Amino acid sequence: MKSLTEFVNILENSNELLRVQDFVNPEFEIAEIADRMMKQPNGGKAILFENTGTNFPVIINHFGSNSRILKALGISDFNDEGHRIEFLFKSILKPQSGIKSKLSLLLNLNSARKWFPNKKSGKGKCQEVTIMDPDLSILPVLKCWPYDGGRFFTLPLVITEDPENGIRNIGMYRMQVFNKNTTGMHWHLHKGGAAHFNKYKNTGKKMPVSVVLGGDPLLTYCATAPLPENIDEFILAGFLKGEKINLVKCITNNIYVPESSDFVIEGYIDPAEDFAKEGPFGDHTGFYSLADYYPVFHITCITHRKDAIFPATIVGIPPMEDFYLGKATEKIFLKPIQIAIAPEVLDIRLPSYGVAHNLVLVKTKTNYPGQNFKIMNALLGAGQMMFSKVIVCFNETVDLNNDLEILSTISNLEQLTKNIIIGKGPSDVLDHASYEYTFSGKMLVDAGNITQPHNETITNYNLNDGESIFLNNRIALVKKTIQNKKPFLKIIEEYSNTKNYPELKFVIYIDDLDFSAVPNLLPWYILNNIDPSHDCVIKNDILFVNASIKTLSNDNFNREWPNIVCMDEKTIEIINKKWSVLTGLENIESPSTKVKHLFKGNSAIYNK
């Protein structure tokens, strides 16, 4: 695909685009409309906001369905690319015994040159308009949620180069607008851009950075893909596309950017400069990531196409647009996992309520005891899979896409001390429940030996002390009421008596919150709120899970706890009144109305 405009036309021709012609404010209003659309079955439609108060329209939710992701990648089935990657890996990794085989391998590798990006001379389409006195106010940058620290670029492709070897990295890091020509650069310490920045600290030089917006949608996907370190995302794009990505040199630095881009924002970061306070930001976990200090990006030039479209997304309580980007990765990169990491893996699922890292479901075919633990530990060593909080392995009879079957299978686990291992490792910067910053627990669950029929009976119990327990024979949900905020250790003591609860295997301690309107969000809430190394305890072969909000006094938790992400009542009411006029659709209830009771206080920080 040669441009984002071409992609928009493809979506419109396939009835997957909604055009909104009246003015919609990039502050909150676009986000509220997009949130309602993203949570529709199969992701709803992409939305093109044509009147943003600037010269540029905004496209959002254009990656928000399996169908649109496939169109962006230019394929009809995720397995198409999986098989191509499988052939590539097997060609490279297979031992070559004869001269004919070795020559064949050489020819295959030589043909890979067609995937390497092509550096063109002169200016490109992305440089039709050049602004040497850059002012970010000309762009329709979104402010997404009420307690965001400001307006944020949410779909930027941030391009940096290693000062030692010139290897390029393309990452997607949010950027908060500070003023007309500076933003924050929110790259986490584990990311490629941060690694380049750390090397620049030793050079005494400013670090050139260029940020790309829009262009061929395939490039945006590749910026999110979990590639091995030092693998150029433009090469992956060339491989998936089957042809070279054309690059042009920036105006004010030596970085090359895709010619198809809609916008290019050029500049630098000075490693000698103090970090600036950035955030909060309503993040993909569904909670706010709280304010912290990050490098400052200084903008020296903005270029764009004459017909530029500004791409954006919003993240928050799932499901959102980013889920479908992750789903593509889940399918496309299954083959490399099978070939290079764990051939026993039959399938992998990252459910939306696991927000990428909190839960990984794996289907395997094993032959010996402990093999699933070998597989899960191998996955923890694979790139960004290191952030996984809970990994569960099932045998080949289990349908990973059936949540009731998943729950029932887990509930039938026996010998929990044998089938569950709790350890520690790196955690995502955005994991608000980790007791230590970026270092948290991991729980590995081997559910591969469950063969008995699944029992899905639900029973309701009201205990004398007023707590409510919901059981499907073995899984209990114990609510922390206002009257009885018992310490977690007290819960363990009370319910570990197997004489009173002979079938009980799992006790989940949670705040007294109502999930009846959104039952699918209960696992999302539980997984977000646990650090397995502190909050998961096995006693008398019962697993106790503390998924309640943590405090210093009760839990020795000394970090600030974030609020969930939801829209303010004023914006919801504004969109309610003009929804049908803007969209031509029947009104869709704001998703925030179903979760606002989970929000407490008047800031991004939860008021304990």
Phi, psi and omega in degrees: 000138187267346182197164174291326178300319178298319179296318178300318179295322177298316180295320180294318180294337179258016177059038178243019181228136173248122175267131175245112189268331180285162181296132172230129185289126176297345176270105175075316189294316177299318181297318181294318178295316181296321180298319178297320182288317184298332183269008174284160178307133180060024172085005179062216181242159167291152181233130174251110177271109188275337181240101184247007185082004176232185178276003188234135173283162178244130172254135181215153181066021180283349172253010194273032172199159177300321181298316182288326176297316179298319177296320179297324180275350179072032181229167180258344183206140180299331180294336178304310182286327178300319180290323178295317179294322178300315180298318180298311182296317181294326179296321183280321188272339183291129178301136181255112187269322185248166182297324180296318179295319181294320177295322179298317178299317181300319179295320178298315180292323179294324179292340179293346179300335180292347178269345182289140183296151182253121179272113181270154175270157180078186182274160179243180180302328181289355181241025179297326176239127181241128181242106184273347173248078192293141178219109185293346181291347177284349185257144180277061182288134187277144158254116195270315190229156190304327184250019170298147181291346180170205176273144184228135161288127186245350177230045180274143170259106186266118186252124177226167178227143177293123182292343182271321185231000177076004180294134187271151171227136174240115181236162177248103182235130180299152182225113178276131178286122177267314178203198187297335184220023172220150174221169168279163175230098190270067174262135182282159186297342181271355191270160183297320179298320178294323178297318177296318179301317180297326177290325179294336178302329184272353184266339184074013182246157173286148184262114177292138180220136172233140183241128182251139176234131176078212186083200178304121183298338177301324181294322178296318177300314184297331178292340180262350187289144183276072183279153173299156181303139177071016172263123185289125180296332177291332176289318176301317179299318178296321178296312181294326182279332183081016178200165184293148169270125180279129181243151173230153182282140176294165183282318189246002171214176187265014179280141177261139184231158179298132180297332184285353186302149173277317178228147170230125178248112185261152177172208184205163170238133180262110181298339180278350183277145176297147175292158178246153178288129185229144181094184001293173181208129176291108196258177187291344176288345186092359175242160173289136163273130191278165184300142178206182185250131183220165181297157179258129178262118179264127186263128182253342185193146171234130172236156178201163172289156177295328181254036189297140172245134182270117180271141178212165170214168169233152175234159182170212181297129184289161000275145179227182183300323184295338178300322183285329172297317178294325179296321178297316178298318179304319183278315186291324186264010174297318182298312176302324177296316180295321185280315190261341188239304187212094181296344180286347183286126178263328181197157177223141175227132172249094185294152183302323182287352175268359179036054173079297190258344188283333181212128176236122178256130186230132173257130186225163170237112187241163184232350184211157181300140177084356184295323179296325177292325175299317180295314183294321177293325177295319178296322178297339179267007185255093173054230184287354173295345178299339181278354185301133183269313179230127174238132180234130177256136178237162176276177189289352180275347186271136176272108183295341182267002180254103185295324178295321178292322177299311181298316182294320179297314180297322182294340180268008177299141173240165177048063185299325179296337178272325189259002178230130175239131178245125180223201181222160177181187180297144176235160179298143175305329184276001180283100185284345184270351181291133182289334174240139182301121177062020177218118191210179181279158174232136176239121179251126185239122176262100178252026185281348184257013181276118180234347183288160179302148181278131180257117185247019180294133178249128180235141180253130178236138172243113182277165184297332183275004176093351178287148176254134177238129179248122186238138160252061184075316189237341182252124181245138174249112182255123184266135175276102182277165178298324182284330186232078176270074185284145173298151182303321180298329178291322177297316179301316181297318185289322189256002179275358177283099185292346177291323180282328183228075189295334183261353187294134179233336183222129176236119182248118181267120188221158179293158183282080183236152183261116178250016184297328180282337182221065185300333179293344181271352178300310177297327176301315182293316181297311184295323179295329192262013182240145165244104188306331182289339178247327192256003179234118185227132176257122177220133183052038179060031171241133177268120176258131183235122178263095181257018179278165175293132187268148176228164178293318185289319183273327191234001184058037179259115189250023174255158176287142181260132184274158172278160173287166181264121173206160185276156179281156185298324182299312181294320178302316182293321178300313182289325176304318185289327185244011182303306185295325178292318182289318191254338186074013182248159171296151186298139174248127181299141177295128177302335182293334182294336182273347184236358186298337178291345177278347182270135181223126179106198182222040177204181177290343180267131179294132180275099183286000000 
